[in-house]
C-alpha cells in the first residue's frame, strides 16, 4: 500500500466502519439510559463514545481531504 491515494482510501473506509460501530454503541447506551437515566457509568460511557465519534469524524474528513487533493493533482 505504497500509493498514498490507496492508503487514504483505506483509512477512509476503516474510519467509516469504525464510525458505524461507534454509532451502534451510542444507540445502545442511549437505549439503556432511557430505562436508567441517572446511571453515572452509562453517562461516562456516553461521553467517551461521543468523543470517539468526534475523533473518527475528523479522521474521515482528513482522509477525504487528502483523497480529493491527490485526485486534483
NORQUIDA-V382999 format. One record per pair of residues at least 12 apart in sequence whose ideal C-beta (glycine too) atoms are under 7 Angstrom apart, sorted by the first residue. I is the first residue (numbers start at 0). J is the second residue. Records with the same first field share a line. If there is no record, write none. Layout:
I: J / J
This chain:
3: 69
4: 66 / 69
7: 62 / 65 / 66 / 69
8: 66
10: 58 / 62
11: 59 / 62 / 63 / 66
14: 55 / 58 / 59 / 62
15: 59
17: 55
18: 52 / 55 / 56 / 59
21: 48 / 51 / 52 / 55
22: 52
24: 48
25: 45 / 48 / 52
28: 41 / 44 / 45 / 48
